Amino acid sequence: MQANQQAPIPINDPDGFTPDPLYKLMGIFEDSDAGVAAVDELKSDGFAADDIELFCGIPGEQTYDFSGEDHGLAAKFMRKFRSITFDRVIMERYQQALHDGHCVLMVHIHKTPRRDDAAAIMNRHSAVQVDYFGLAMTKAFPEHPDESENKYDPD
């Protein structure tokens, strides 16, 4: 590998489990090529590889572990807490997208202006839904604000 090349982001990395999407931007991509292209642009824009996770298909759904059952009591508690807030609806959309064979890209955001940069990159690569999970809020970043982002509603 040349010095200016970065290692690829592993898809469905079992070490990539996160107990909660707090301070993370998540986006749904209907195909893995678009998700990988977004990852490449995020890295070239200065986002650290350690802050980027890509989950695809049912293996990605299993790796993300939406119930937290496979990752201990703390993870189960965090997942349960999310399920009693409105975020439950949003997280169900991400789970449904993975179940349907699509990809979910997650980026840890350390500074608020970078959140907007990452959302723009995701939207540029055809993300069909992008959401930021803050401390006491969740914010959608639709590319077209007048369009609905409920394509992956499980109902």
Secondary structure, 3 states (H helix, E strand, C coil): CCCCCCCCCCECCHHHCCCCCCCEEEEEECCHHHHHHHHHHHHHCCCCHHHEEEEEHHHHHHHHCCCCHHHHHHHHHHHHHHHCCCHHHHHHHHHHHHHCCCEEEEEECCCHHHHHHHHHHHHHCCCCEEEEECCCCEEECCCCCCCCCCCCCCC
